[in-house]
């Protein structure tokens, strides 16, 4: 993939994550928004999803309702800036997988038809293996500064 296209793609995905986080700002004031989503997902979840909801999601709902939008916004800003791109992409993949584990889609055919699932996860994997952090990125600038210091 052309590095400029990869950078454009990285920035677009970053804008997506930033928008997702900004759309959840009300989660800071109340965990009821997340609880409502989890309750909807808990109607007839697969066994692994049920276990995850009961032992991870619901017990930590207060923390999750603040960490999710914060994580999405930080991922978005980091991808837009090209800052710590590789670790940010790994965290983004974990966030997407966490969401689909919580809603029961991870191990179902719905995972393949949901644009937030396979398409987003595939995009993150492609970006991970591209050189998107080499163009229009803080990562590239810091590498250049580091190599100049070594040669002096």
C-alpha positions in Angstrom: 0.0 0.0 0.0 1.3 3.5 -0.9 2.5 5.2 2.3 0.4 8.3 1.6 -2.7 6.3 1.2 -1.9 4.3 4.3 -1.5 7.6 6.2 -4.8 8.8 4.8 -6.5 5.6 5.8 -4.8 5.8 9.3 -6.2 9.4 9.8 -9.7 8.3 8.6 -9.8 5.4 11.0 -8.5 7.8 13.7 -11.4 10.2 12.9 -13.8 7.3 13.2 -12.5 6.3 16.7 -12.5 10.0 17.8 -16.1 10.4 16.7 -17.1 7.2 18.5 -15.6 8.4 21.7 -17.2 11.9 21.4 -20.6 10.3 20.8 -20.2 8.6 24.2 -19.4 11.6 26.3 -22.6 11.2 28.4 -21.1 7.8 29.6 -18.9 9.9 31.9 -22.0 11.1 33.9 -23.8 7.7 34.1 -23.1 4.1 33.4 -26.7 3.5 32.5 -26.0 4.0 28.8 -23.5 1.1 28.8 -25.8 -0.9 31.1 -28.7 -0.5 28.6 -26.4 -1.8 25.8 -25.2 -4.8 27.9 -28.8 -5.6 28.9 -29.8 -5.7 25.2 -26.8 -7.9 24.4 -27.7 -10.2 27.4 -31.0 -11.4 25.9 -29.6 -14.7 24.7 -25.8 -14.5 24.6 -23.4 -17.4 23.7 -21.8 -19.0 26.8 -18.5 -17.2 26.5 -20.3 -13.8 26.1 -22.5 -14.6 29.1 -19.4 -15.4 31.2 -17.7 -12.3 30.1 -20.7 -10.1 30.8 -21.2 -11.6 34.3 -17.6 -11.6 35.4 -16.0 -8.6 33.6 -18.5 -6.2 32.0 -21.2 -5.8 34.6 -18.9 -5.8 37.7 -16.7 -3.1 36.2 -19.5 -1.2 34.5 -18.6 2.1 36.2 -15.0 1.9 35.1 -15.8 0.6 31.6 -18.3 3.4 31.0 -15.4 5.9 31.4 -12.6 3.8 29.9 -14.4 3.0 26.6 -15.0 6.6 25.4 -11.6 7.7 26.8 -9.9 4.9 25.0 -11.7 5.6 21.7 -10.8 9.3 21.8 -7.2 8.6 22.7 -6.9 6.0 19.9 -8.5 8.5 17.5 -6.1 11.3 18.4 -3.1 9.0 18.4 -4.0 7.6 14.9 -4.7 11.1 13.5 -1.3 12.3 14.8 0.5 9.1 14.0 1.7 8.9 17.6 2.8 5.5 18.9 1.0 4.1 15.9 1.8 0.4 16.2 0.9 0.1 19.9 -2.2 2.2 19.3 -3.4 -0.2 16.5 -3.0 -3.2 18.8 -5.0 -1.5 21.5 -7.7 -0.5 18.9 -7.9 -4.2 17.8 -8.3 -5.3 21.4 -11.1 -2.6 21.9 -12.9 -3.9 18.8 -12.6 -7.5 19.9 -13.7 -6.6 23.4 -16.9 -4.9 22.0 -17.8 -7.9 19.9 -17.1 -10.3 22.8 -19.4 -8.2 25.0 -22.2 -8.1 22.4 -22.1 -11.8 21.5 -21.1 -11.2 17.8 -17.4 -12.3 18.1 -18.1 -16.0 17.6 -21.2 -15.7 15.3 -21.9 -15.1 11.6 -23.1 -11.5 12.6 -19.4 -10.7 13.1 -18.9 -11.0 9.3 -21.8 -8.7 8.4 -21.2 -5.9 10.9 -19.2 -3.0 9.5 -17.8 -2.3 12.9 -16.5 -5.8 13.1 -14.7 -7.5 10.3 -14.2 -4.4 8.1 -12.8 -2.3 11.0 -10.7 -5.1 12.4 -9.3 -5.9 8.9 -8.5 -2.3 8.4 -6.6 -2.1 11.7 -4.6 -5.2 10.7 -3.8 -3.8 7.3 -2.7 -0.5 8.9 -0.6 -2.4 11.4 1.4 -4.1 8.6 1.6 -0.9 6.4 4.0 1.9 6.9 1.3 4.4 7.8 3.4 5.9 10.6 6.0 7.0 8.1 4.0 9.8 6.5 2.2 12.7 8.2 3.1 11.3 11.6 4.7 12.2 14.9 6.4 8.8 14.8 8.3 9.6 11.6 9.4 13.0 13.0 10.7 11.5 16.2 12.6 8.8 14.2 14.2 11.4 12.0 15.2 13.4 15.1 16.6 10.3 16.7 18.7 9.3 13.6 20.1 12.9 13.3 21.2 12.8 17.0 22.9 9.4 16.4 24.9 10.7 13.4 26.2 13.8 15.2 
